[in-house]
Amino acid sequence: MTTANNELIREVAGLLVEALNLEVSPEDIDPQAPLYGDGLGLDSIDILEVSLVVSKKYGVQLRADDENNEKIYASLAALSDYIAAHRKA
């Protein structure tokens, strides 16, 4: 991972904590842990909220019917990689 990726991962972690009122600090989120279930423990409603805040902050459209959602939301690192590849400059 590059420094830019690490910075984006930290930024997205902070965004998740703030948007979802998580009781964990952004630094404590494992970038490789799953966002759903056993990892961060997000559910489908949380993921909808994440898609809204990501869209507002980065201009990245995340759609509920995207066939790649399982891959996009696999982990904080995967979500950050997707944002990096698709955000508006």
WOVEN-V564354 format. One record per residue. N is the residue number from 1. SS is DSSP state (hx for helix, st for strand, lp for the rest). Layout:
# WOVEN-V564354
n=[N | N]
ss=[SS | SS]
This chain:
# WOVEN-V564354
n=[1 | 2 | 3 | 4 | 5 | 6 | 7 | 8 | 9 | 10 | 11 | 12 | 13 | 14 | 15 | 16 | 17 | 18 | 19 | 20 | 21 | 22 | 23 | 24 | 25 | 26 | 27 | 28 | 29 | 30 | 31 | 32 | 33 | 34 | 35 | 36 | 37 | 38 | 39 | 40 | 41 | 42 | 43 | 44 | 45 | 46 | 47 | 48 | 49 | 50 | 51 | 52 | 53 | 54 | 55 | 56 | 57 | 58 | 59 | 60 | 61 | 62 | 63 | 64 | 65 | 66 | 67 | 68 | 69 | 70 | 71 | 72 | 73 | 74 | 75 | 76 | 77 | 78 | 79 | 80 | 81 | 82 | 83 | 84 | 85 | 86 | 87 | 88 | 89]
ss=[lp | lp | hx | hx | hx | hx | hx | hx | hx | hx | hx | hx | hx | hx | hx | hx | hx | hx | hx | hx | lp | lp | lp | lp | lp | hx | hx | hx | lp | lp | lp | lp | lp | lp | lp | st | lp | lp | lp | lp | lp | st | lp | hx | hx | hx | hx | hx | hx | hx | hx | hx | hx | hx | hx | hx | hx | hx | lp | lp | lp | lp | lp | lp | lp | lp | lp | lp | hx | hx | hx | hx | lp | lp | lp | hx | hx | hx | hx | hx | hx | hx | hx | hx | hx | hx | lp | lp | lp]
